[in-house]
């Protein structure tokens, strides 16, 4: 393999470009993924503070490539672009840790670009890699908030993104030969599979846009940023559409915040399911002895209000308490397809004062069950909402969600989400 080039000179960011037209707002999208390894890359940090630098490590078969940074949200905008740099096919991935881990890594790749985030607003970003051959891929990174006090925290579930990442042929779910060949530990030192941002686009992008359109004060973190003190003074923490992998440290920080009056919202389903360990940039979860389900020790329902019950789930979402303030201003109480593809319900460990706002009966592979949307008030006065369905965020897209979800579901979930954020931004929400 030819040697990788030295990092290119640090490109200075430009002023965020206005996004007043559809064309500009959609300019972040990938139009051609190209061949599997035509271009791919990763950032050497999951999140940075504004003004900090990070490296992009890129491998491509193209002679040249460039990179552009787009801040996602209500008005996606390009904030930076690199000059064209020489493309290099980096060394093949490695599998490290032996049979006990089987971790696929690209940590040996050399830096291709140094990116300076001076002038970048806090938020969730997609770096788009553009090969001179036309192929494109995303690299996600979060410019995190240095303070969350007085703000509603939007949480990118990067541990779950990485758990499902099949780049290099292994995730925590499968490898050569299926489940038995899976990794027992995965690392952030590798690109994400497919377009590079699948779970962000599927489960987080649309909720992020609505949160910014609500005009409440927002802060931005990833779940790896959940360290002691980071949520001091936060008004609320919002877990988005698929937030399954939590370490004891993550849970302790969020629980302490709730007990200090910080509201919580879980817009997806199957949250706080696997009890993981983090070792630097490596997520360990063997799904056997060292990584067990939270419910085996401290049921997740004690925090979330309910817990995972069914996959695959498919059903009609049915509002049972239309007078609750979360549903103020919404229309309709029945939405086909909005329950799925995983669903939660009130279970052992749920707080005694949990209230069911929506109860949606359906069949889980022939087993009659229900999906619940719930709300409870912690002793601190913090309110905790859980949607109970993985399609709450998807439903923000209306028919574009698929699964028979109608367009009117978009108006319903949008209004309910804005109600939730607006109330939570004022402080401990109380009022079951």
Buried (B, 14 or more C-beta within 10 A) or exposed (E): EEEBBEBBEEBEBEEBBEBEEEEBBEBBBBEEBBEEBBBBBBBBBBBBEBEBEBBBBBBBBBEBBBBBBBBBBBBBBBBBBBEBBBBBBBEEBBBBBEEEBBBBBBBEBBBBBBBBBEBBBBBBBBBBBBBBBEBBBBBBBBBBBEEBEEBBBBBBBBBBBBBBBBBBBBBBBBBEEEEEEBBBBBBBBBBBBBBBBBBBBBBBBBBBBBBBBBEBEBBBBBBBBBEEEBBEBBBBBBBBBBBBBBBBBBBEBBBBBBEBBBBBBBBBBBBBBBBBBBEEBBBBBBBEEBBBBBBEEBBBBBBBBBBBBBBEBBBBBBBBBBEBBBBEEBEBBBBBBBBBBBBBBBBEBBBEEBBBBBBBEBEBEEEEBBBBBBBBBBEBBBBBBBBBBBBBBBBBBBBEBEBBBBEBBBBBBBBBBBBBBBBBBEBBBBEE
